[in-house]
């Protein structure tokens, strides 16, 4: 209230107001032991019955912030009339305006002292009439809580319907009576994601209110809708986890086995997104068993198999993952579930990317992209384009990947899809600036040849100069730092560690070895804190690959000065400059192989054995030390039907053999035996 006085255009200044407040005769309420309570009582008694009832119900339900729809639910009035009551309380300084939110709604706040006072006092303390005192009773308060939960459930399901394309029927059946929606004049949020951002704490609060009050169906539906929206926008990870756990607890309390199976499925999705793949597999298998026991529709069994396949793939069990995902895709195709079929194709593409079949991965992602476009799901369409860009980069098309990612990032920024922005930044930061510039120059040269304009070469040079700045080391490192900040704010710690791993890679690749080593250590420590064994192994393997590649590039530059000698496969370890990174690479590769051995990822084990062979060759190790991991890799690949990896092992052996012959010839040429 003092702040309001000071903010007014006329009246006492700060010094005069302070002097007045210090005088007991001028401000007895301030100096009385019961000063606030007396002052509040006086202001409260001046309100109308509706205003007093709203403040009381805000206090007992824990609603310290209010908007028109929540006030309408508490008062059982249309939103417009509830808003008039709010404005009257604001004019009496009993509610503080919080302004217009980015979802287009005004909100107001009840002070904590006022809420505490209202919870502690009874109608008689305010000399309320008998009729008004009855409205403070337990039964009217219980009914107000139920209306509040119902309003939030209806609104959350409207948001889920707008943002989620899973076909879960949020709009087909409602747990909220249509009469309540009509009486309160509820309308679906105009900006669903912004509304979620503003109301997520109260959404979860209403879930727990529902559980405590015995409104199990309302609470479960609310938790499920909230979890569905979190899955789409990929934000608020802590709240997402609370929602899926609450959904299962409420479903179990209901005794509805189908609802329990759906909750298990949603919890499996969350566990896999957090890197807890063992738990994700267990939850998906439990959901599948529940659906099977109930004789549920085949599409539910297919969704359980897809969730199982996704977690198996991320766990490294690629053969079983492909089997489950392929079976799920077949069921979705049979039953016309085009959205789910497209999503499963994205998952199959990730399996193909994992084993190195990039052409098939690209084909599947292009099909999924088009299907999501036909379904009108912009978010999933853009996500499939991010995956497609990453596959293009693996196929050596860095420039195409950069252009695609830049376009997706711009759209995500316009739609405030921060997780998608972070994913684009991470993928863009991982691209090679040298490859980008080389491919752009080739494209510019080709266009210049087909262009009669004399200025085309100059224009191309200017474009290259501008683009070089955007994909320079400094620019890409800044992208990755920005992505880390975004993901930390969202609570996506798995994404933070992955992005930090990418940052460490480009730091080493661009010659910032000390900074890169520190960043990579933080990434591996982060993965060690998660239950994700596979990415722990991948992190060590990636570090070893980057250390070996950096040493090879450094030695290649030195050897290029020696009489045109070709770069040898064996670098030798005679100098500390070469020895230390090679030894570090061997240590990380050994840790990677040990970690891979604890997973079913045979492809990862083969890749790591090939890497150990290359490191041993680079260190000029003994012949047995070079060929033992190479032979083991080829045997393991053949045993598991990984023909491409087996051919890669055989090709590496031939390269080593040819390298030995070449080095012997060089010794004879430059240091002849007399």
Number of C-alpha atoms within 10 A of each C-alpha: 9 10 8 8 14 14 11 10 7 8 11 13 12 13 9 10 14 12 10 14 17 13 12 12 10 12 13 14 17 17 15 12 10 10 14 16 17 14 13 16 16 12 14 20 14 11 16 12 16 15 21 20 19 20 25 23 23 23 22 17 18 14 18 18 20 23 16 23 24 23 28 27 28 26 24 18 18 20 22 15 15 24 20 13 22 26 17 15 24 16 11 15 14 23 22 18 18 12 11 11 12 13 16 13 16 15 18 21 17 21 14 11 11 21 19 12 16 22 16 10 11 15 17 10 8 13 11 15 11 10 9 15 15 14 16 17 12 10 11 15 20 13 14 20 23 22 23 23 28 26 25 25 27 26 24 30 26 19 24 26 21 18 20 22 20 16 12 12 12 21 13 8 7 15 16 19 12 10 9 17 18 11 14 24 14 19 13 14 18 13 14 19 23 15 20 21 13 15 15 17 11 19 24 21 16 27 29 21 21 23 18 11 13 15 19 22 20 25 32 31 25 30 29 29 28 26 27 26 23 25 19 18 17 19 21 18 21 12 18 24 18 15 29 26 19 23 31 23 17 27 23 18 15 16 11 12 16 18 22 24 27 23 28 27 28 27 27 30 25 23 20 23 20 20 23 21 27 18 17 29 24 15 25 29 20 19 30 25 15 21 24 15 11 12 11 13 10 16 20 22 21 25 24 32 26 30 30 30 31 31 28 26 25 25 24 24 19 25 17 15 25 22 14 22 27 21 16 28 24 14 19 22 15 13 11 11 16 18 23 25 27 27 22 27 25 25 26 28 27 26 27 20 19 18 17 17 16 22 14 16 24 23 13 22 28 20 15 27 24 15 20 24 16 13 14 13 17 17 20 23 23 22 19 26 23 25 25 27 27 26 26 21 22 15 15 15 17 27 22 16 25 23 13 20 26 17 14 22 23 13 16 20 14 11 13 14 18 20 21 23 24 26 24 30 24 27 24 28 27 22 23 21 23 13 15 22 19 14 17 21 16 11 13 18 16 11 14 18 11 9 12 9 9 9 11 17 16 11 13 18 16 12 14 18 12 11 15 17 13 14 21 18 18 13 14 25 22 15 24 28 19 17 26 25 13 20 24 15 13 18 17 20 19 22 23 26 26 19 27 24 28 25 27 28 24 23 24 22 19 16 13 13 18 12 14 25 17 12 21 26 18 16 24 21 14 18 25 16 11 16 15 19 24 23 25 22 29 22 27 25 29 22 27 28 22 20 26 23 18 20 23 20 13 14 17 16 11 11 16 12 9 10 7 8 10 13 18 17 20 19 21 17 17 10 8 9 12 19 16 14 20 26 18 15 27 24 16 22 28 20 20 26 22 14 20 25 16 11 16 18 22 22 22 23 24 26 21 29 27 27 24 29 28 24 27 25 21 21 21 17 15 10 11 11 15 23 20 14 21 26 18 16 28 22 15 19 23 15 12 12 11 17 13 14 21 22 14 17 25 16 12 16 20 12 13 19 11 12 16 15 11 13 16 10 13 14 11 10 10 8 9 9 7 3
